[in-house]
Amino acid sequence: MTAVRTPGPLLTGRRAVVTGGARGIGAAIASSFAAHGATVLVVDVEPGPDVDFDRAAGGSIESIEADVCAAPVHPALAAHGADVLVNNVGHFVRAPRPFVDDTDDQWAALHEVNLGHVLRLTHALLPGLAERGGSIVNLTTVEAHRAIPGHSVYSAYKAALMQFTRSLSAEVGPAGVRVNAIAPDLIETPQVPYADLVPEGERALWPRWSPLGGPGTPDDVAGAALFLASDLSRFVTGTTVHVDGGTHGSGGWVPRATGGWTNRPRNP
């Protein structure tokens, strides 16, 4: 009987590695995996995560404090024997700034936090994932698919991660390894705290910023990660799931206050 028709936990007996899992989206993914029976190893520069989850399925969360961006790969990660790898770490690194003001060192830092460490960790864990027919989930962003002025290099590396996902999926599919990505947008996290960024008087505008309103929560992203990690997605690889309330799908179209839609808002 397939997983679609089988009740109960979706990741019983699986072992997962989640990078950047101490807070935000990573912590939500780690706790959702554990609630579905997985043994989860979180690697983060911060301790944690301090999360509650239903332990009835026998899952657990372990953690190591380490910088996943530092070479070489921490030996505990390869020793964990992962069935699922979630490459969650990524960041703008800095506030928006014109590309002409960037430096080589800043490009190198953006590369390491958004792409370089993903290549190293995936390379280290891939042989074990192939033995077990595992799943890799890479966290990209909607900005891998659209412009983000002031963050051109960040966007370029996230787009590269999306293409790495597609190409690797074709390469390792015959070995039984699935590789997919999630592209979030408008998710309330410690990195992007919309509760602080959006004044109370402007929160009624959320329906104009995405078809489903917002903001979304880390659990919204965790649901997509759980699907991609489990047998529910056994025939899914090389694709990107957009968890963004519809911002990518709407392509910049926003509703007019007077009715109808526009992609040229005069008062967005």
C-alpha positions as CSV (number, residue, x, y, z in Angstrom):
1,M,0.0,0.0,0.0
2,T,1.4,3.4,-0.9
3,A,2.1,6.2,1.6
4,V,-0.9,8.1,0.3
5,R,-3.3,5.5,1.6
6,T,-1.3,4.6,4.7
7,P,-2.2,6.4,8.0
8,G,0.3,7.4,10.6
9,P,3.8,9.0,10.7
10,L,5.5,9.7,7.3
11,L,9.2,9.5,8.3
12,T,9.3,6.5,10.8
13,G,12.9,5.2,10.9
14,R,14.3,7.9,8.8
15,R,17.4,9.9,9.7
16,A,17.5,13.6,8.7
17,V,20.1,16.4,8.7
18,V,18.8,19.9,8.8
19,T,21.2,22.9,8.6
20,G,20.3,26.1,10.3
21,G,17.7,24.4,12.3
22,A,17.9,26.3,15.6
23,R,15.3,28.8,14.7
24,G,12.7,29.9,12.1
25,I,12.1,27.7,9.1
26,G,14.9,25.2,10.0
27,A,13.4,24.6,13.5
28,A,9.9,24.2,12.0
29,I,11.3,21.6,9.6
30,A,13.2,19.7,12.2
31,S,10.3,19.5,14.6
32,S,7.8,18.4,11.9
33,F,10.2,15.7,10.8
34,A,10.6,14.5,14.4
35,A,6.9,14.6,14.9
36,H,6.6,12.2,12.0
37,G,9.1,9.7,13.5
38,A,12.5,10.9,12.1
39,T,15.7,11.1,14.0
40,V,16.8,14.6,13.2
41,L,20.3,16.1,13.5
42,V,20.3,19.9,13.5
43,V,23.5,21.8,12.8
44,D,23.6,25.5,13.6
45,V,25.9,28.1,15.1
46,E,23.3,28.6,17.8
47,P,22.1,26.0,20.4
48,G,18.8,24.4,20.0
49,P,16.2,24.1,18.7
50,D,13.9,24.6,21.7
51,V,10.7,23.3,20.2
52,D,7.8,21.2,21.2
53,F,6.6,18.3,19.1
54,D,4.5,15.2,19.5
55,R,6.9,12.3,20.4
56,A,4.4,9.6,20.0
57,A,5.9,8.5,16.7
58,G,9.3,8.0,18.3
59,G,11.1,10.8,16.6
60,S,13.9,12.9,18.2
61,I,16.1,16.0,17.7
62,E,19.8,16.1,18.3
63,S,21.9,19.1,17.7
64,I,25.5,20.1,17.2
65,E,26.8,23.7,17.4
66,A,28.9,24.2,14.3
67,D,29.2,26.5,11.3
68,V,28.0,24.5,8.3
69,C,29.7,27.1,6.1
70,A,33.1,26.2,7.5
71,A,35.2,23.6,5.6
72,P,35.7,20.7,6.0
73,V,32.2,19.1,6.6
74,H,31.7,18.3,10.3
75,P,32.4,14.6,10.8
76,A,29.2,14.1,12.8
77,L,27.1,15.0,9.8
78,A,28.5,12.2,7.6
79,A,28.4,9.8,10.5
80,H,24.7,10.5,11.0
81,G,23.8,8.4,8.0
82,A,21.1,10.6,6.6
83,D,18.1,9.5,4.6
84,V,17.1,13.1,4.2
85,L,19.3,16.2,3.8
86,V,17.7,19.7,4.2
87,N,20.1,22.5,3.1
88,N,18.3,25.3,4.8
89,V,21.1,27.8,5.5
90,G,21.1,31.0,3.4
91,H,21.1,34.7,3.9
92,F,21.3,38.2,2.3
93,V,24.4,38.8,4.5
94,R,24.0,42.5,4.2
95,A,21.4,45.3,3.6
96,P,20.6,46.2,0.0
97,R,23.4,48.0,-1.8
98,P,24.2,48.8,-5.5
99,F,26.2,46.1,-7.2
100,V,28.9,48.6,-8.2
101,D,29.7,49.1,-4.4
102,D,30.3,45.4,-3.8
103,T,33.7,43.8,-3.2
104,D,35.2,40.4,-3.9
105,D,35.2,39.5,-0.3
106,Q,31.4,40.2,0.0
107,W,30.8,38.0,-3.1
108,A,32.8,35.3,-1.5
109,A,30.8,35.5,1.7
110,L,27.5,35.4,-0.2
111,H,28.7,32.4,-2.2
112,E,29.7,30.5,0.9
113,V,26.4,31.0,2.8
114,N,24.1,30.4,-0.1
115,L,25.8,27.9,-2.4
116,G,29.3,26.8,-1.4
117,H,28.4,24.9,1.8
118,V,25.5,23.2,0.0
119,L,27.9,21.7,-2.6
120,R,30.3,20.4,0.1
121,L,27.6,18.9,2.4
122,T,25.7,17.4,-0.4
123,H,28.9,15.9,-1.8
124,A,29.8,14.4,1.6
125,L,26.4,12.9,2.2
126,L,25.5,11.8,-1.3
127,P,27.0,8.3,-1.2
128,G,25.0,7.4,1.9
129,L,21.9,9.0,0.5
130,A,22.3,6.8,-2.6
131,E,22.6,3.7,-0.5
132,R,19.3,4.4,1.2
133,G,17.4,6.1,-1.7
134,G,17.2,9.4,0.1
135,S,15.8,12.9,-0.5
136,I,17.6,16.2,-0.7
137,V,15.6,19.4,-0.1
138,N,17.3,22.7,-0.9
139,L,15.9,26.0,0.4
140,T,16.2,28.7,-2.3
141,T,14.0,31.8,-2.5
142,V,11.5,33.5,-4.8
143,E,14.4,35.8,-5.7
144,A,15.9,32.9,-7.6
145,H,13.1,33.4,-10.0
146,R,12.6,37.2,-10.1
147,A,14.7,40.4,-9.6
148,I,15.7,41.8,-6.2
149,P,17.5,45.1,-6.6
150,G,20.3,45.7,-4.3
151,H,20.9,41.9,-3.9
152,S,22.0,40.9,-7.4
153,V,24.7,38.5,-6.3
154,Y,22.5,36.9,-3.7
155,S,19.9,36.3,-6.3
156,A,22.4,34.9,-8.7
157,Y,23.7,32.3,-6.1
158,K,20.1,31.3,-5.2
159,A,19.3,30.8,-8.9
160,A,22.5,28.7,-9.2
161,L,21.2,26.6,-6.3
162,M,17.9,26.1,-8.1
163,Q,19.8,24.9,-11.2
164,F,22.1,22.7,-9.1
165,T,18.9,21.1,-7.8
166,R,17.6,20.4,-11.3
167,S,20.8,19.1,-12.7
168,L,21.7,16.9,-9.7
169,S,18.2,15.4,-9.7
170,A,18.8,14.1,-13.2
171,E,22.2,12.8,-12.3
172,V,21.3,10.9,-9.2
173,G,17.7,9.9,-9.9
174,P,18.9,6.5,-11.3
175,A,20.4,5.9,-7.9
176,G,17.1,6.5,-6.2
177,V,17.9,9.9,-4.8
178,R,15.4,12.7,-5.2
179,V,16.5,16.4,-5.2
180,N,14.0,19.2,-4.9
181,A,13.9,22.8,-3.8
182,I,11.5,25.1,-1.8
183,A,11.3,28.8,-2.7
184,P,9.7,30.8,0.2
185,D,8.5,34.3,0.2
186,L,6.7,36.5,2.8
187,I,7.4,34.1,5.6
188,E,7.6,35.5,9.2
189,T,11.1,34.5,10.5
190,P,13.8,35.9,12.8
191,Q,15.7,36.9,9.6
192,V,12.6,38.7,8.1
193,P,10.3,39.7,11.0
194,Y,7.3,41.1,9.2
195,A,5.7,41.9,12.6
196,D,8.4,44.5,13.1
197,L,8.9,45.5,9.4
198,V,5.2,46.2,8.6
199,P,3.6,48.9,10.6
200,E,0.2,48.0,12.2
201,G,-1.5,50.6,10.0
202,E,-0.3,48.8,6.8
203,R,-1.1,45.2,7.7
204,A,-4.5,45.5,6.0
205,L,-2.5,45.7,2.7
206,W,-1.4,42.0,2.9
207,P,-4.1,40.9,0.4
208,R,-2.5,43.4,-2.1
209,W,1.0,41.9,-1.6
210,S,0.1,38.2,-2.3
211,P,-3.1,36.4,-3.5
212,L,-3.3,34.5,-0.2
213,G,-2.5,37.5,2.0
214,G,0.0,36.8,4.7
215,P,2.5,36.7,6.2
216,G,3.1,32.9,6.1
217,T,4.7,31.0,8.9
218,P,7.7,28.6,9.1
219,D,5.2,25.7,9.5
220,D,4.0,26.5,6.0
221,V,7.5,25.8,4.6
222,A,7.9,22.8,6.9
223,G,4.7,21.2,5.4
224,A,6.3,21.4,1.9
225,A,9.6,20.0,3.3
226,L,7.7,17.1,4.9
227,F,6.1,16.3,1.6
228,L,9.4,16.3,-0.3
229,A,11.2,14.3,2.4
230,S,8.5,11.6,2.6
231,D,7.2,8.9,0.2
232,L,4.3,11.1,-0.6
233,S,6.7,12.7,-3.2
234,R,8.3,9.4,-4.3
235,F,7.9,10.4,-8.0
236,V,8.8,14.1,-7.6
237,T,12.3,15.3,-8.4
238,G,14.1,18.3,-10.0
239,T,11.3,20.7,-9.1
240,T,10.8,23.8,-6.9
241,V,7.8,24.2,-4.6
242,H,6.9,27.9,-4.2
243,V,5.7,28.6,-0.6
244,D,4.9,32.3,-1.1
245,G,1.2,32.9,-0.9
246,G,1.2,33.2,-4.6
247,T,3.7,36.0,-5.2
248,H,5.6,34.0,-7.8
249,G,2.5,32.7,-9.6
250,S,0.9,36.2,-9.7
251,G,4.0,37.6,-11.5
252,G,3.8,41.0,-9.9
253,W,0.1,41.6,-10.5
254,V,-1.7,43.3,-7.6
255,P,-5.4,44.0,-7.0
256,R,-6.5,47.6,-7.4
257,A,-8.4,49.1,-4.4
258,T,-11.1,50.1,-6.9
259,G,-11.4,46.6,-8.4
260,G,-9.5,44.7,-11.1
261,W,-5.7,44.1,-11.3
262,T,-2.6,45.9,-12.4
263,N,1.1,45.1,-12.8
264,R,1.9,48.9,-12.9
265,P,0.7,50.0,-9.4
266,R,0.9,53.8,-8.8
267,N,0.4,53.4,-5.1
268,P,1.6,49.8,-4.2
